Amino acid sequence: MIANNLEPFKPTHPGEVLKDELEYRGISQRGLAREVGISYSVLNEVLNGKRALNTELALIMEAALGVDAAPLLAMQNEYDMLKARRNPSFVEKLQHIRQIAAAL
């Protein structure tokens, strides 16, 4: 296996990065949510990896914290891909589709 093809044992959700940034700066989740005009529950769910980071929220975080949105969105994409590849029922579905496609 080539080192560049290694997958992390536990994928990193971009919310973890943002949560660390808030903690480092001493910014409360409630305060940030209020200041940028988003729901506290939405922000909290993203920061705790229970909700995906979307483009709009990534851009809001970029404006509020100066954290570039593009790498956060790339991290979300990688997280989603790893989760999908590790979902047994989805992997089974992909294998079935590949069998059908091979017969075409």
Backbone torsions as a table, in degrees:
resi	resn	phi	psi	omega
1	MET	NA	133.1	179.2
2	ILE	-81.9	140.2	-176.1
3	ALA	-55.3	-35.0	-178.6
4	ASN	-70.5	-13.8	-179.8
5	ASN	-98.6	5.1	180.0
6	LEU	-71.5	141.0	175.9
7	GLU	-104.7	142.7	177.7
8	PRO	-66.0	148.9	178.1
9	PHE	-61.0	-46.5	178.2
10	LYS	-121.9	114.6	180.0
11	PRO	-63.6	147.0	-179.6
12	THR	-95.6	122.1	176.4
13	HIS	-80.8	139.3	-178.8
14	PRO	-61.7	-22.3	176.6
15	GLY	-60.9	-32.0	177.8
16	GLU	-62.9	-40.6	179.3
17	VAL	-65.1	-45.5	179.8
18	LEU	-66.0	-39.6	178.7
19	LYS	-62.2	-43.8	177.0
20	ASP	-61.0	-39.9	179.7
21	GLU	-63.5	-43.8	178.0
22	LEU	-63.2	-44.1	179.5
23	GLU	-63.0	-42.6	179.9
24	TYR	-61.1	-39.8	-178.1
25	ARG	-85.8	-7.1	-179.2
26	GLY	71.1	32.0	-179.7
27	ILE	-99.5	130.0	178.8
28	SER	-80.2	149.2	177.5
29	GLN	-63.1	-43.7	-179.9
30	ARG	-62.4	-43.8	-179.7
31	GLY	-63.4	-44.4	179.6
32	LEU	-64.2	-45.5	-179.9
33	ALA	-58.7	-44.1	179.9
34	ARG	-63.2	-45.1	-176.1
35	GLU	-67.2	-34.4	-178.1
36	VAL	-96.5	-1.8	174.5
37	GLY	76.9	36.9	175.3
38	ILE	-123.1	163.0	179.5
39	SER	-68.6	136.2	176.6
40	TYR	-59.5	-41.2	-176.9
41	SER	-64.3	-37.6	177.6
42	VAL	-64.2	-48.7	179.8
43	LEU	-60.4	-45.4	-179.0
44	ASN	-62.0	-41.2	179.5
45	GLU	-65.2	-38.2	176.8
46	VAL	-66.7	-46.9	-177.5
47	LEU	-64.0	-26.2	179.2
48	ASN	-99.1	11.7	174.9
49	GLY	71.6	18.8	-179.7
50	LYS	-96.2	-8.7	-180.0
51	ARG	-141.1	144.8	179.1
52	ALA	-72.1	145.7	172.8
53	LEU	-78.8	121.8	178.6
54	ASN	-98.2	172.4	-176.2
55	THR	-59.4	-45.4	-177.5
56	GLU	-61.8	-45.6	-179.3
57	LEU	-68.1	-35.6	176.7
58	ALA	-61.8	-41.2	178.7
59	LEU	-69.5	-34.7	175.4
60	ILE	-64.0	-43.9	179.1
61	MET	-65.1	-36.6	176.7
62	GLU	-61.8	-45.1	-179.8
63	ALA	-67.2	-40.5	-175.5
64	ALA	-78.7	-38.4	-171.8
65	LEU	-112.9	-13.3	-177.2
66	GLY	76.7	17.4	177.9
67	VAL	-92.8	120.9	-175.6
68	ASP	-56.2	129.6	-176.9
69	ALA	-70.3	-35.9	-173.6
70	ALA	-59.8	-48.7	178.3
71	PRO	-64.9	-31.9	177.0
72	LEU	-64.8	-42.2	178.7
73	LEU	-68.6	-36.4	175.9
74	ALA	-64.3	-39.0	178.0
75	MET	-64.3	-39.7	177.9
76	GLN	-63.7	-41.6	179.2
77	ASN	-62.3	-45.1	178.5
78	GLU	-62.6	-42.0	178.4
79	TYR	-59.1	-48.7	-179.4
80	ASP	-62.3	-41.5	179.8
81	MET	-63.7	-45.0	179.8
82	LEU	-64.0	-41.7	179.1
83	LYS	-62.5	-42.5	179.7
84	ALA	-65.3	-43.0	-179.5
85	ARG	-66.5	-19.7	-179.4
86	ARG	-101.3	5.1	179.1
87	ASN	-90.0	108.9	-174.6
88	PRO	-56.2	-41.4	-178.4
89	SER	-68.9	-35.0	177.7
90	PHE	-70.9	-39.1	177.6
91	VAL	-61.7	-40.3	177.9
92	GLU	-63.3	-41.6	178.0
93	LYS	-61.8	-43.2	178.2
94	LEU	-62.3	-40.8	178.8
95	GLN	-63.1	-39.5	178.6
96	HIS	-64.8	-43.9	178.8
97	ILE	-62.4	-40.6	179.0
98	ARG	-63.7	-37.7	177.9
99	GLN	-63.7	-43.1	179.8
100	ILE	-66.0	-44.9	-178.4
101	ALA	-64.1	-34.2	-179.7
102	ALA	-67.8	-27.3	-179.7
103	ALA	-82.0	-12.1	-178.3
104	LEU	-74.3	NA	NA
